[in-house]
Amino acid sequence: MEETSIVGGRRRIPLEVMKSFFSEKELDNLQNIAESGIMLRSELETFIYRVSDAFRIPTRLAYEEIRAFAEYEFNGLTNGNKNVLSLLQ
């Protein structure tokens, strides 16, 4: 497995690994969410729990990984809403 970088004292899952982890449909969903700013809490929780389980990391870190991935890949999950991911905060 590829090395992860350390950001803010926490490990980061490489963007290429995150991109290959999600199906094409899930990537489309993330992009639609990023563009519209609309996301159901259940959709967000599903993404977070999948990443948490797959990479054996706490859900809070999974949330941060998804956010970092979306910011890089789709210019964030904040378009249309101050912060879509604040649903879980």
Buried (B, 14 or more C-beta within 10 A) or exposed (E): EEEBEEEEEBEBBBBEBBEEBBEEEBBEBBBEBBEEBEBEEEBBBEBBEBBBEEBEBEBEBBBBBBBBBBEEBBEBBBBEBEEBBEBEE
